[in-house]
Amino acid sequence: MQVNQPSNLIDRVIKLERELSAVRKKVGLSSAIISRGGLTLVDDSYIKMTDSDGVQILYIGPSPAGDQIIRIRREGGAPVLYTYKAPNFDGQFWALTDGTGRIIMSDSAEVGAGLARPWLPIALYPKFTTHTYTTDPGLGETFDYMDIDTARLSGETVLWEGRASVSHPWVTIEGVWGRSVATPNVTYRLKFANTEVGSWNVNSGATGGRQGRFSVKDFVGQDWVKVTVTASASGAGAIACQVLSCYLQ
C-alpha cells in the first residue's frame, strides 16, 4: 500500500493559502490595531470614508488637479471642513463651514498669514470734542457726524484711538470725511503702532466712504497694537472725522 505523497499535501496548503488571500481581499480590513509605528501612504495614495448610503464623509489625498486636500462632510454630504487651492493665488486655504456651506472661518491664501474670515471689528474711541458753532447760529447743530475746527488741530492730531490683536492681513475703515465748514484741505491717516498703513485726502464736502484695504500683514500675531486715526489740515474751517466702523479682514 502506497502512502500519499508529501507533494500533494504541499499543493493543497498552497491552494488553501491562495483561497484565503482571495477572501481577505474581498472582505477587506475589518479592524486593526497599530501598537507601535504608524501607517504611511505614499505616491498620491488616499484615505476615504463613506457612510451607509455611499456618501463620502472623509477624504484625504490628491484632488483631480493633483493638490493634496482634506474634505470632511456632514451626514448627507454637506461640508464641515476642507482645504482648497484658491484659483488666483499660489497657496491653499482651509475653511470651516456652517450647515448651509457658508464659510464661517478660514485663513488667507492671498497673503499666507492671518485669517480671512470672519472679519473682526477694531473698537476706536474719539479723543476730541466735536465742534460747536458759536459764531454763526444760522448754521445750527444740524450735522449728524462729528467734526472739529481746524484751529484745534496741532499739526497731525490723533482724533480716534483703540487697541487690536491683529489676526488678519488687511484693514478697512469707514466713516464721514472731508470739509464741514469753509474749504480747508485735509489728510487723514490710519496708523498701527504709530506706523502709517494708509492715508486719504477728501478735499470736498463731508461725505461717507470706506478707505482701504490697507495691508497690516507685518502686524499679524501682535497683541495690544495701538490703532489711531489722525488728521492734519490747512486752511480755516472745520473737518468731518466720524468713524463708523473699522474691520480687520
KOLFITOR-177259 format. One record per residue: residue number from 1; residue in one letter; y, x, z of N, C-alpha, C in turn. Coordinates in steps of 0.001 Angstrom, whole numbers, plus 500000, padded with zeros to 6 digits. Layout:
[NUM,A,[Y,X,Z],[Y,X,Z],[Y,X,Z]]
...
end
This chain:
[1,M,[498824,500849,500000],[500000,500000,500000],[501233,500890,500000]]
[2,Q,[502159,500553,499107],[503318,501408,498929],[504487,500858,499742]]
[3,V,[505210,501771,500429],[506369,501399,501260],[507601,501236,500365]]
[4,N,[508581,500322,500768],[509830,500170,499994],[510569,501492,499899]]
[5,Q,[511107,501751,498724],[511823,502997,498516],[513190,502932,499209]]
[6,P,[513607,504024,499873],[514923,504059,500536],[516059,503751,499595]]
[7,S,[515894,504093,498315],[516983,503862,497358],[517310,502382,497241]]
[8,N,[516316,501497,497354],[516562,500057,497300],[517440,499606,498449]]
[9,L,[517200,500144,499625],[517994,499813,500811],[519438,500286,500640]]
[10,I,[519565,501462,500114],[520914,502012,499889],[521674,501149,498895]]
[11,D,[521006,500721,497838],[521649,499862,496843],[522110,498555,497469]]
[12,R,[521280,497983,498353],[521632,496722,498999],[522846,496891,499918]]
[13,V,[522925,498035,500634],[524072,498302,501505],[525348,498438,500672]]
[14,I,[525238,499144,499555],[526403,499318,498684],[526874,497973,498149]]
[15,K,[525905,497121,497748],[526243,495804,497233],[526915,494952,498301]]
[16,L,[526389,495038,499540],[526961,494279,500645],[528382,494730,500944]]
[17,E,[528628,496028,500899],[529969,496556,501156],[530957,496060,500101]]
[18,R,[530504,496013,498845],[531369,495535,497772],[531730,494073,497968]]
[19,E,[530713,493270,498361],[530970,491856,498578],[531922,491636,499762]]
[20,L,[531739,492431,500816],[532611,492329,501988],[534047,492707,501629]]
[21,S,[534182,493746,500827],[535508,494174,500389],[536189,493094,499562]]
[22,A,[535410,492421,498708],[535970,491340,497899],[536421,490178,498762]]
[23,V,[535642,489858,499797],[536002,488780,500711],[537301,489121,501445]]
[24,R,[537421,490379,501889],[538629,490803,502590],[539866,490668,501704]]
[25,K,[539740,491008,500437],[540871,490908,499523],[541299,489464,499330]]
[26,K,[540338,488544,499316],[540660,487140,499121],[541266,486534,500380]]
[27,V,[540726,486887,501518],[541185,486311,502786],[542511,486911,503206]]
[28,G,[542722,488205,503003],[543930,488880,503436],[543846,489282,504892]]
[29,L,[544948,489842,505391],[545006,490318,506765],[545455,489174,507659]]
[30,S,[544546,488672,508503],[544880,487525,509347],[545708,487937,510559]]
[31,S,[545476,489117,511086],[546270,489629,512200],[546025,491124,512318]]
[32,A,[546990,491798,512909],[546855,493245,513052],[547678,493716,514234]]
[33,I,[547225,494752,514875],[547949,495381,515973],[548069,496866,515652]]
[34,I,[549298,497365,515684],[549535,498797,515499],[550000,499335,516838]]
[35,S,[549133,500117,517487],[549474,500609,518819],[550334,501856,518758]]
[36,R,[550176,502651,517703],[550986,503853,517534],[551332,504016,516069]]
[37,G,[552353,504809,515808],[552739,504998,514423],[553463,503772,513908]]
[38,G,[553369,503502,512633],[554083,502370,512068],[553590,502044,510676]]
[39,L,[554274,501089,510061],[553943,500644,508724],[555051,501097,507784]]
[40,T,[554712,501819,506759],[555687,502345,505803],[555413,501777,504419]]
[41,L,[556448,501170,503830],[556358,500664,502465],[557163,501576,501550]]
[42,V,[556591,501999,500442],[557256,502940,499545],[557282,502376,498131]]
[43,D,[558077,503017,497289],[558119,502707,495853],[558431,501234,495588]]
[44,D,[559533,500748,496216],[560006,499381,495997],[558991,498315,496401]]
[45,S,[558178,498605,497425],[557317,497571,497991],[558197,496545,498726]]
[46,Y,[557617,495434,499130],[558426,494414,499793],[557597,493679,500832]]
[47,I,[558325,493003,501727],[557726,492105,502716],[558250,490707,502428]]
[48,K,[557349,489736,502374],[557742,488365,502071],[556978,487409,502977]]
[49,M,[557661,486372,503450],[557016,485342,504255],[557415,483978,503716]]
[50,T,[556454,483084,503574],[556723,481725,503129],[556243,480740,504181]]
[51,D,[556824,479543,504180],[556376,478521,505124],[555205,477742,504521]]
[52,S,[554770,476692,505212],[553591,475940,504772],[553819,475213,503445]]
[53,D,[555109,475061,503054],[555428,474406,501788],[555658,475411,500664]]
[54,G,[555447,476676,500965],[555648,477703,499954],[557086,478151,499787]]
[55,V,[557988,477701,500681],[559386,478102,500604],[559547,479479,501247]]
[56,Q,[560204,480359,500546],[560386,481723,501049],[561376,481720,502216]]
[57,I,[560932,482216,503368],[561736,482251,504582],[562266,483648,504853]]
[58,L,[561504,484665,504493],[561905,486055,504739],[561551,486895,503522]]
[59,Y,[562500,487746,503130],[562218,488698,502061],[562977,489988,502360]]
[60,I,[562265,491105,502341],[562864,492435,502491],[562297,493299,501378]]
[61,G,[563151,493757,500495],[562673,494552,499373],[563689,494601,498258]]
[62,P,[563260,494972,497049],[564205,495094,495935],[564595,493734,495357]]
[63,S,[565853,493627,494941],[566320,492441,494220],[565980,492607,492747]]
[64,P,[566157,491548,491933],[565935,491692,490490],[566780,492789,489864]]
[65,A,[567950,493089,490476],[568819,494149,489950],[568429,495531,490459]]
[66,G,[567451,495589,491387],[566999,496875,491888],[567611,497303,493203]]
[67,D,[568519,496486,493773],[569105,496813,495072],[568146,496396,496186]]
[68,Q,[568130,497154,497265],[567333,496785,498427],[568093,495735,499221]]
[69,I,[567459,494607,499486],[568136,493480,500122],[567306,492898,501257]]
[70,I,[567966,492071,502057],[567315,491288,503111],[567736,489840,502930]]
[71,R,[566770,488918,503031],[567055,487488,502966],[566301,486796,504093]]
[72,I,[567008,486062,504923],[566397,485229,505961],[566900,483807,505746]]
[73,R,[565964,482857,505665],[566328,481472,505389],[565825,480545,506489]]
[74,R,[566446,479388,506575],[566017,478346,507494],[564813,477591,506919]]
[75,E,[564210,476758,507754],[563185,475841,507278],[563773,475007,506151]]
[76,G,[563141,475008,505017],[563659,474299,503862],[564379,475182,502870]]
[77,G,[564743,476412,503282],[565296,477360,502327],[566777,477645,502435]]
[78,A,[567533,476954,503304],[568960,477236,503441],[569153,478625,504039]]
[79,P,[570164,479380,503588],[570324,480761,504057],[570768,480850,505510]]
[80,V,[570360,481937,506176],[570814,482277,507520],[571538,483613,507482]]
[81,L,[570886,484625,506909],[571438,485982,506866],[570966,486654,505587]]
[82,Y,[571868,487369,504934],[571459,488095,503734],[572388,489273,503478]]
[83,T,[571899,490232,502713],[572731,491306,502190],[572895,491077,500696]]
[84,Y,[574049,491520,500179],[574352,491199,498786],[575223,492297,498195]]
[85,K,[574955,492624,496950],[575773,493592,496217],[576946,492844,495583]]
[86,A,[578151,493106,496108],[579330,492432,495577],[579586,492878,494140]]
[87,P,[579852,491934,493222],[579967,492274,491797],[581048,493305,491487]]
[88,N,[582181,493257,492193],[583320,494101,491837],[583452,495362,492688]]
[89,F,[582478,495594,493578],[582581,496737,494483],[581267,497498,494511]]
[90,D,[581342,498736,494953],[580160,499588,494958],[579185,499232,496073]]
[91,G,[579715,498836,497231],[578862,498650,498393],[578294,497254,498540]]
[92,Q,[577334,497130,499452],[576786,495835,499831],[577554,495279,501021]]
[93,F,[577459,493964,501224],[577919,493383,502469],[576798,492523,503039]]
[94,W,[576827,492297,504355],[575899,491367,504969],[576681,490109,505338]]
[95,A,[576002,488973,505347],[576666,487709,505632],[575782,486836,506504]]
[96,L,[576397,486221,507507],[575756,485235,508376],[576347,483885,508026]]
[97,T,[575489,482877,507802],[575984,481588,507313],[575662,480452,508270]]
[98,D,[576395,479342,508096],[576085,478135,508852],[575090,477278,508059]]
[99,G,[574849,476055,508532],[573832,475215,507903],[574153,474776,506494]]
[100,T,[575433,474859,506096],[575820,474478,504742],[575805,475663,503778]]
[101,G,[575515,476859,504298],[575555,478047,503461],[576902,478748,503462]]
[102,R,[577882,478205,504190],[579209,478808,504261],[579163,480089,505107]]
[103,I,[579777,481151,504622],[579806,482416,505362],[580699,482266,506584]]
[104,I,[580142,482545,507766],[580931,482500,508991],[581215,483893,509536]]
[105,M,[580469,484900,509080],[580738,486275,509477],[580164,487215,508431]]
[106,S,[580945,488219,508053],[580464,489205,507102],[581306,490464,507229]]
[107,D,[580768,491576,506738],[581553,492805,506720],[582174,492983,505336]]
[108,S,[582991,494032,505202],[583762,494214,503983],[583068,495177,503030]]
[109,A,[582636,494659,501877],[582100,495533,500834],[583227,496205,500066]]
[110,E,[584379,495558,500023],[585523,496089,499275],[586001,497413,499852]]
[111,V,[586113,497472,501185],[586664,498659,501839],[585568,499531,502440]]
[112,G,[584480,498881,502891],[583413,499643,503531],[583641,499875,505002]]
[113,A,[584646,499202,505585],[584928,499332,507022],[585465,498002,507524]]
[114,G,[585002,497582,508705],[585520,496370,509316],[584919,495098,508747]]
[115,L,[585383,493976,509290],[584890,492658,508907],[585688,492090,507734]]
[116,A,[585054,491188,507006],[585751,490388,506001],[585977,488963,506511]]
[117,R,[585014,488406,507227],[585095,487085,507829],[584537,487144,509238]]
[118,P,[585022,486312,510148],[586145,485392,509995],[587476,486123,510127]]
[119,W,[588545,485559,509576],[589874,486118,509810],[590234,485899,511281]]
[120,L,[590931,486870,511852],[591316,486772,513259],[592836,486863,513384]]
[121,P,[593439,485965,514168],[594903,485983,514314],[595364,487083,515264]]
[122,I,[596549,487598,514995],[597234,488505,515912],[598379,487714,516540]]
[123,A,[598376,487602,517851],[599450,486882,518540],[600678,487786,518636]]
[124,L,[601798,487309,518105],[603063,488033,518171],[604075,487195,518949]]
[125,Y,[604916,487872,519724],[605868,487191,520587],[607276,487694,520295]]
[126,P,[608281,486769,520298],[609652,487179,519966],[610250,488058,521060]]
[127,K,[611040,489044,520615],[611736,489925,521548],[613246,489760,521389]]
[128,F,[613659,488596,520936],[615082,488320,520761],[615335,486847,521053]]
[129,T,[616588,486535,521319],[617016,485152,521493],[617609,484681,520183]]
[130,T,[617171,483519,519736],[617621,483052,518436],[619127,482832,518395]]
[131,H,[619706,482999,517222],[621148,482934,517017],[621693,481559,517398]]
[132,T,[622830,481533,518111],[623510,480288,518470],[624897,480285,517846]]
[133,Y,[625253,479227,517159],[626549,479159,516491],[627630,478747,517481]]
[134,T,[628661,479579,517566],[629775,479270,518474],[631112,479244,517736]]
[135,T,[631166,479826,516560],[632447,479930,515845],[632621,478855,514792]]
[136,D,[631554,478214,514388],[631635,477200,513331],[630751,476014,513681]]
[137,P,[631263,475113,514507],[630449,473962,514912],[629978,473130,513728]]
[138,G,[630659,473226,512608],[630264,472452,511443],[628870,472811,510960]]
[139,L,[628425,474051,511227],[627079,474442,510829],[626021,473738,511678]]
[140,G,[626384,473495,512942],[625438,472818,513831],[624207,473672,514098]]
[141,E,[623243,473119,514816],[621971,473768,515099],[620906,473094,514240]]
[142,T,[621043,473234,512936],[620201,472462,512029],[618987,473233,511524]]
[143,F,[618923,474546,511733],[617818,475327,511203],[616566,475083,512029]]
[144,D,[615429,474994,511346],[614160,474787,512045],[613363,476085,512134]]
[145,Y,[614048,477206,512107],[613414,478516,512247],[614311,479416,513092]]
[146,M,[613753,480475,513601],[614511,481417,514419],[615274,482379,513519]]
[147,D,[616525,482685,513911],[617297,483682,513182],[618131,484483,514172]]
[148,I,[618765,485535,513683],[619511,486433,514555],[620734,486936,513812]]
[149,D,[621845,487065,514541],[623083,487605,513979],[622878,489091,513692]]
[150,T,[623314,489529,512512],[623114,490942,512160],[623901,491871,513082]]
[151,A,[624918,491351,513745],[625685,492180,514682],[624837,492585,515879]]
[152,R,[623770,491866,516129],[622904,492178,517269],[621780,493135,516890]]
[153,L,[621722,493522,515633],[620721,494486,515213],[621281,495894,515354]]
[154,S,[620561,496720,516063],[620960,498118,516224],[620078,498965,515321]]
[155,G,[620507,499125,514067],[619648,499810,513104],[618399,498973,512869]]
[156,E,[617267,499622,512826],[615991,498910,512714],[615590,498408,514094]]
[157,T,[615423,497102,514234],[615226,496488,515543],[613910,495727,515582]]
[158,V,[613157,495912,516660],[611906,495175,516852],[612234,493738,517245]]
[159,L,[611751,492785,516442],[612007,491378,516725],[610761,490641,517210]]
[160,W,[609581,491094,516816],[608326,490491,517262],[607355,491601,517636]]
[161,E,[606535,491331,518655],[605585,492367,519100],[604329,491718,519669]]
[162,G,[603192,492398,519494],[601926,491950,520060],[600951,493108,520121]]
[163,R,[599717,492799,520469],[598648,493807,520547],[597428,493271,519802]]
[164,A,[596631,494184,519254],[595466,493758,518480],[594320,494746,518652]]
[165,S,[593100,494209,518633],[591892,495009,518443],[591569,494897,516959]]
[166,V,[591720,495986,516241],[591694,495924,514772],[590248,495950,514285]]
[167,S,[589795,494815,513788],[588405,494651,513356],[588282,494473,511853]]
[168,H,[589415,494345,511146],[589428,494088,509707],[590274,495145,508999]]
[169,P,[590065,495347,507702],[590813,496376,506984],[592143,495915,506398]]
[170,W,[592459,494609,506475],[593681,494091,505867],[594426,493203,506859]]
[171,V,[595738,493053,506628],[596545,492138,507432],[597528,491419,506505]]
[172,T,[597761,490142,506797],[598752,489333,506083],[599608,488613,507111]]
[173,I,[600899,488553,506850],[601814,487875,507768],[602558,486783,507006]]
[174,E,[602795,485653,507674],[603517,484547,507062],[604663,484147,507966]]
[175,G,[605791,483792,507372],[606933,483400,508173],[608078,482920,507320]]
[176,V,[609270,482840,507938],[610507,482496,507236],[611384,483734,507237]]
[177,W,[611822,484148,506042],[612547,485408,505870],[613796,485162,505021]]
[178,G,[614776,486054,505151],[615956,486000,504296],[617225,485657,505050]]
[179,R,[618257,485285,504315],[619580,485028,504881],[619665,483598,505404]]
[180,S,[620262,483463,506590],[620538,482118,507094],[622036,481834,507109]]
[181,V,[622848,482875,507274],[624307,482736,507258],[624882,483895,506465]]
[182,A,[625837,483602,505571],[626503,484617,504741],[625493,485319,503839]]
[183,T,[625759,486593,503474],[624916,487270,502478],[624520,488687,502892]]
[184,P,[623985,488871,504079],[623525,490225,504435],[622277,490602,503631]]
[185,N,[622084,491902,503458],[620853,492426,502859],[619908,492812,503987]]
[186,V,[618640,492432,503883],[617721,492625,505000],[616397,493191,504512]]
[187,T,[615832,494077,505327],[614494,494633,505089],[613643,494396,506328]]
[188,Y,[612471,493845,506128],[611517,493613,507211],[610383,494633,507086]]
[189,R,[609838,495042,508221],[608715,495976,508225],[607667,495514,509236]]
[190,L,[606399,495619,508831],[605279,495355,509731],[604657,496698,510094]]
[191,K,[604499,496946,511395],[604022,498250,511848],[602823,498090,512772]]
[192,F,[601887,499019,512632],[600767,499163,513551],[600912,500518,514231]]
[193,A,[600940,500501,515576],[601088,501740,516355],[602281,502547,515846]]
[194,N,[603392,501866,515597],[604647,502470,515133],[604570,503068,513732]]
[195,T,[603476,502792,513014],[603327,503262,511636],[603494,502081,510688]]
[196,E,[604392,502210,509729],[604634,501123,508785],[603421,500903,507900]]
[197,V,[602949,499655,507850],[601837,499304,506961],[602312,498447,505793]]
[198,G,[603529,497882,505909],[604064,497080,504817],[605518,496739,505071]]
[199,S,[606272,496527,503987],[607677,496131,504110],[608026,495188,502976]]
[200,W,[609100,494398,503163],[609536,493472,502129],[611025,493173,502302]]
[201,N,[611682,492950,501171],[613091,492580,501133],[613208,491148,500634]]
[202,V,[614025,490352,501324],[614291,488985,500883],[615800,488781,500933]]
[203,N,[616484,489230,499893],[617937,489142,499859],[618377,487866,499146]]
[204,S,[617964,486759,499758],[618300,485425,499252],[618291,484483,500437]]
[205,G,[618514,483204,500182],[618483,482236,501266],[617127,482188,501943]]
[206,A,[617126,481846,503226],[615899,481848,504019],[614827,480984,503373]]
[207,T,[613646,481543,503286],[612535,480826,502671],[611230,481261,503307]]
[208,G,[610244,480356,503300],[608938,480687,503856],[608101,481455,502856]]
[209,G,[607215,482298,503366],[606344,483031,502458],[605407,483971,503187]]
[210,R,[604332,484322,502498],[603359,485281,503016],[603661,486658,502462]]
[211,Q,[603438,487661,503306],[603645,489048,502904],[602347,489815,503145]]
[212,G,[601919,490590,502175],[600658,491315,502253],[599735,490803,501145]]
[213,R,[598494,491285,501088],[597751,492004,502111],[598231,493450,502219]]
[214,F,[598325,493920,503475],[598618,495311,503743],[597377,495975,504334]]
[215,S,[597118,497195,503914],[595936,497910,504401],[596147,498421,505825]]
[216,V,[595176,498143,506706],[595156,498703,508061],[593797,499357,508319]]
[217,K,[593172,499828,507235],[591844,500427,507336],[591809,501571,508347]]
[218,D,[592880,502352,508397],[592897,503523,509287],[592890,503138,510757]]
[219,F,[593150,501868,511066],[593193,501433,512469],[591934,500679,512886]]
[220,V,[591000,500450,511957],[589791,499690,512279],[589031,500380,513413]]
[221,G,[588649,499592,514411],[587924,500121,515558],[588821,500479,516729]]
[222,Q,[590129,500462,516534],[591046,500792,517622],[591441,499530,518390]]
[223,D,[591543,499650,519697],[591907,498530,520561],[593330,498683,521070]]
[224,W,[593911,497570,521457],[595259,497525,522032],[596288,498221,521138]]
[225,V,[596158,498011,519851],[597120,498579,518905],[598416,497768,518957]]
[226,K,[599533,498452,519114],[600822,497758,519126],[601172,497319,517713]]
[227,V,[601475,496029,517558],[601852,495452,516266],[603275,494926,516390]]
[228,T,[604154,495349,515495],[605546,494935,515572],[606067,494495,514211]]
[229,V,[607060,493595,514259],[607832,493220,513079],[609273,493634,513361]]
[230,T,[609819,494458,512475],[611190,494924,512648],[612059,494402,511512]]
[231,A,[613366,494448,511748],[614323,494069,510707],[615519,495002,510773]]
[232,S,[616049,495321,509624],[617309,496058,509522],[618132,495389,508442]]
[233,A,[619467,495315,508662],[620306,494574,507725],[621650,495258,507578]]
[234,S,[622255,495044,506428],[623615,495485,506178],[624433,494276,505756]]
[235,G,[625639,494215,506289],[626488,493073,505983],[626491,492056,507106]]
[236,A,[627619,491361,507258],[627774,490383,508325],[627037,489097,507981]]
[237,G,[626626,488396,509021],[625935,487129,508842],[624769,487008,509787]]
[238,A,[623772,486253,509397],[622567,486074,510208],[621361,486050,509287]]
[239,I,[620224,486476,509829],[618991,486531,509036],[617892,485750,509739]]
[240,A,[617051,485128,508953],[615869,484438,509490],[614811,485467,509847]]
[241,C,[614131,485202,510927],[612960,486028,511294],[612035,485186,512157]]
[242,Q,[611289,484317,511487],[610388,483392,512162],[608952,483680,511735]]
[243,V,[608157,484265,512628],[606748,484499,512334],[605986,483197,512557]]
[244,L,[605206,482810,511545],[604382,481610,511651],[602906,481949,511888]]
[245,S,[602452,483052,511319],[601071,483487,511545],[600935,484934,511104]]
[246,C,[599959,485589,511681],[599627,486959,511292],[598120,487108,511450]]
[247,Y,[597433,487419,510335],[595971,487428,510337],[595397,488764,509891]]
[248,L,[594415,489249,510655],[593541,490297,510174],[592544,489649,509232]]
[249,Q,[592294,490251,508062],[591402,489617,507097],[590686,490673,506259]]
end
